Amino acid sequence: MELSLCFCIAAALGSIFTVLWSLSEGHRVGPGAAALIGTSACFMVPPGVCGGVLLILSFILLTCVTKTKVQLLPTKDRAVLVTGCDSGFGLALVKQLSGLGLTVFAGVLDVNGSGAQQLREQGSEKLQVVQLDVTDSAQIETVHHYIRTQVSDTGLWGLVNNAGVLGSPADAELQPIAVYRRCMDVNFLSAVKMSQVFLPLLRRSRGRIVNVSSLAGDVPLPMFAAYGASKAALSIFSRVMRLELSAWGVHVSLIQPAGFRTNLFGNADDVARFRDEILASVCSEAREDYGTAYIMSLPSSLSKMSGDCAEDLSPVVDAMCHALMSPRPRSLYAPGQMGWLLPFLHRHFPAFVFDAAITSLIKHDVCPAGLSRS
């Protein structure tokens, strides 16, 4: 009887603890998962303090639930630069920011593309489309000079480093070195360069940097070695910058989305190009071990992954807006399903638990030739 009562108390405490943690970090958590994960966490708490902790957590939970409206800073005289606005998160974000009344500079890779055209059709004088390949230093300097003349002494309020590339899912051994370099260049080094160039303007306004990383940059995901490594580098860079820039009043937030459906997954032409790129670079020994059928099937998994991802981009866009305009921005946002669970499993559970969970989520239909023979 006493054991059952203790278990119920632990479950209740665990659920409240996990829900509060999820709310504070911007996660979404289901009641079943809250009870399961929270119970495990709360068995670490000595029984003598359970009652007091339950009372305190209940009060905090009530406060969190009753606080429903997010207060945002005034938008007057605030300007934001967003990279990677041709599609996806960047395109959706600048539309929302423009609607709030901010001055927005939308950096696009193709100033004549459909995304740029959509933004022009907004018809807002405060929304300006600028040509910006984040790997081109000359274009970065041109945009910097233009924005500096526009914002004058007010400075730039926000920089959102959103531009990114994925490439094809592939075993780390098979992924061409060129893909590793491309991911590092676009996903990591471009954000470093953009931050260095625009920080003098951000310091004037004591503004914000928002870097878009990924769940793949926080936990190891099979087939995403190149992409995940570049996003992990961006995550560490962001955390270091947050510490260094706090003295200047510049806040750095990290957005770490789980799976969302964007143009990052490419189209049929990209799939064919990825397939040719992998086949051309793989050595003969690896081709024999893995088999041509397996290697050729890798890029095709992009369409399946895209189909499994959430279409609604609003959780990510809302997180970006909060990071830019909230009086109390968070250091980390993890929108999307599994955005909180996989990092929790990775950090707090034995490796075999995480390994079992991740391998059940990420499967490939074709088996490598060498493994099927064994």
N, C-alpha and C positions, 0 to 999 in steps of 0.2 A: 504493500500500500504506500509506504513512504517513498519507495523507489519510483512508483508510478507518478506520485505527486511531484517529486523532484524532476522527473522527465518532462512533465507538463509545464512546470515553471521554466525549465531550461528552454523548451520549445517556444514558449511565449516570449521569453527574453530574447531568444535567438532571432525570432521573426521580427520583433521590434528593432533590435540592433541592426539587422540586415537591411530592413526597409529604410531606417534612418540613414545608414551609410549610403544606400543607393540614392536616396533623395539628395543628400548633400553633395554627391558627386555627379548628379545629373543622369543616373542610370534608371532603367526601368526593370522592375523585378516582379515576378509572379509570386503569389502566396505560397505555392508548393515549394518553389526554390528557396523562398525566404525561410520557411520552416526547416528545410533540410540543411541549408548552409548555416543558418543562424544557430540551430541547435548544436551543430558541431563546434561552432565558435564559442558558444556559451558554456559548454562543459568544461572550458578552461577556467571559468570563473568560480571561485570558492563558494560553497553553498551559503556561507554566512552573510555574504554581501548581496545575494540575489534580490532580496526584498527591496533594499535601498536602490539598487540599480534599476529595478523594474519601475519604481516610483519616479526616478529621475528621467528615465527614458520615455515613460508615458507622458510626462510634462513636455519634454522636447518634441515628441511626436505630435502632440496636440498643437504646439506652436507651429510646426512645419506644415501641418495640414491646413490650419486656418490662414496661413500666409499664402494667398492664392495669386495675387497680382504682382508681377515683376515690374519694379520701377526702373525706368531708363533715364539716362542723362539727356539733357536738352540737345537737340541736333544742330542748333544754329551755330554757324561758323566752324563746323567740324567737317573735315574731308578725309576720305578713306580711299586707299588704293588696294585693289583686289587683283591678283594674278589668276590666269587660267579661267577666263570668263567666257570662253567659246561655248561651253556646255556645262552640264552637271551642277555641282555645288556652287561654283563661281557665278554662273549665269543666274541661278536662282537667288543667290545672295545679293547681287547688285540690284536686282529688281526689288527685293525687299528693303534694302537700305535706301534706295531712291524713293520708295514709297514713304519711308520715315522722314524724308526731308533732308538727308545728308547730301553733301557734295561727294560724288562717287567717280573715281577714275577706274574704268574697267579695262584691264589689260587683256588683250586677246592675241592669240598666235596668228590668226588670219583676220585682218581688219575688213576683208570683203566677204567673210563667211556668214553662214546663217545665224550664228549666235550674235555676232556683231550687228547684223541687220535687225534682229529682234530687239536689241537694246536701243538702237536708233529709233525704232518705231515707238518706244516709250514716250518720245516727245518731251523729255525733261531736260531743261537747260542745265540742271545740276548733275546729270549723268553723261559723262564724257567717255567715249570709246577711244582707247589708245593702242597703237601697235606695240606689242611687247612680247618678244621671245626671251624668256628668262635666262636662256643660255647665251644670249648675245649681249656682251658688255656695252657695245655701242648703243643698242636700243635702250638698255637700262639707263645709261647716262642721258640719252635724249629725253626719256620720260621724266627722269629726275629734274632736269633743267626746266622742263615745261611745268611740272607740278610746283617747283619752287617759285616760279614767277606767278603762279595762280594763288598759292596760299600765303605768300609774303611772310610777314612776321608772325602770323597765327600758327604756322607750322602744320604738319600733317598729323591728324588724330590717330589714324589706324592704317596698318599694313597687314594685309591678309595674304600669306604665302600659301596659295591654294593649288598652283599649277603642279601637275604630276603625271607620270607615266607608269604603266603597269608591265607591259610586255606580255609574253606568253608564260603560263604556268609550266614549269619543267623542273625535273630533278636538278639539284644544285650542280651535280657533276656534268649534266648535259647543257646547262644554260650557257650560251655564248658569253665570252668575256665582254663583248661589245654591249650586251644587255646590262651587265653589271655597271659598266661605265655610264651608260645612258641613264639608268635609274639614279645613280649617285649624282650625276650632273644636274638632272632636272629636279629630282625629289629632295636633294640635300644641298648641294653646292650653290644652286640658284637661290635658295632661301638665305644662305649665308651671305651671298653677294648682295641681295636685295636689302637685307637687314643692315649691312655695313654702309651701303650707299644712302639709305633713307633715315638712319637713326638720328643724324643731326636735326632733321625736320621733326622727328617724333619727340626728341627731347624738348624742343621748343613748346610743344603742347602738353608734355607729360602724358603721352598717348599710349597706344596699345599695339602690340604685335600679336597676331594670331597665326599660328603655324598648323597646317593640316597634316597630321601624321596618319596612322592607320592602326587597327588592331594587329595587323601583321608586323608592326614595328614594336609591339609590346610582348607578344608571345610567338613562339616558333610555329609557323604554319607550313606544312609540307607543300612543295612546289612553288613557294614564294620567297626563296632565298635572296634573290637580287632585289626585289621590291621591298621585302621586309628589312633587309640590311640597311637600305637607304633611308627607310622611315625610322628605323631604330636610331640611326645617326642623327636624324632631324629631331627626334624626341630628346636625346641627350643634349644636343645643342640648345634646344628650347629651354630645358630645365636649368642649364648653366646660365643662359642669358637672363632668365627670370631672376636668378640670384644676383647677378652682376648689375642689372639695370634697375633693380628696386630702389637703389640709392638715388637714381635720377628721376624717379617717379614714373618710369615707363613699365607697364605691366605686360608680361608675356604669358599667353595662354596656349595650351596645346589641345587641339581637337583630334580625337582618336576614334573615328567612326568604325563600326563593324561593316557588314555587307550592305551596300546600297547600289542600286542600278544606275550607272552613269556611262558616259561614252568611254570611260577608262578601259572598258572591256573590248573596244574596237568593233570592227565589222568584218564581213567575209573577206575583204581584201587584206585586212590586217592578219587574219588567221592564216591565209595562204603565205603571206610574207614571213610570219613567224615560223611556219613549218619549213620553208626553204632555208631560213637563217639557221635553225637548229641543225638540220640535216647537213648543211654545208660546213658547220664548225665541229661537229662531233667526231672524235677519233674512231679509227676502225675497230679497236678493241671494245670501246663502249657501244658502238653500233651493233657489234656481234652479241654482247652481253644483254643489252636491252631489247634489241630487235627493231627492225625498221617499222613494223606495224605499231609497236608501242610508241616510238619516237614521233611518228606521223600523227598519232592520235592525241598528243598532248595539247596542241593549240585548239583543237575542237572542243576541249572542255571549257573554253571561255564562254561559249553560248549557254552551256548548262549552268555555270556559275552565275552568269548574268541573270538567268531566269529564276534562280533561287534567291536573288537579292531583293531587298525592299525597294519598291518604286517611289514611295513617298520620301522625298528628301528633306522634308520640313524639320525633323529632329536635328539634323546636322546644321541646317540653315539657322534654326532658332538658337542652337548652341553658339554659332559664330556671332550672331547678333548680340547675345547675352555677353559674350566675351568682349565685344567692342563697346557696348553701350551701358552695361550694368555698372552701378556705382561700386559693386563688390564682385568683380569677375573672378571666376574660379581658375585655378592653375591647370586643371585637367577636365575635359569633357569627353565622355565616352558614349555617344549616342548609338542606338541600334541594338538588335538582339545579339546576345552573347558578348556585348561590349563590356560587361562587368563580370560575367561568369567565368569566361576562359582565363582572364588575368588572375581572378581569385583562385581558380583551380591550380594555375601554374605556380603561384606564389606560396600557397598554403597547404597543398595536398602532395602526397608522394608522387614521384614522377610517373609511376605506372598508371595512376588515376588520370592524370592529364593526358598521357599518351593514349590511353584507351578512348578518352573522350574525343580527342582531336582526330584520331584515325577513323573513328566512326562517323565523324562529320565530313571529312575530306577523303573521298574514295575515288579511284580511277577504274573505269570499266575494263581496261586492257592491262594485262599483267606483263611485266618484262619477260622476255624470252628466257633468260637465264634462270629466273625464279620458277617459271612454269615447268622447266625441265627437271628441276631439283625435287 
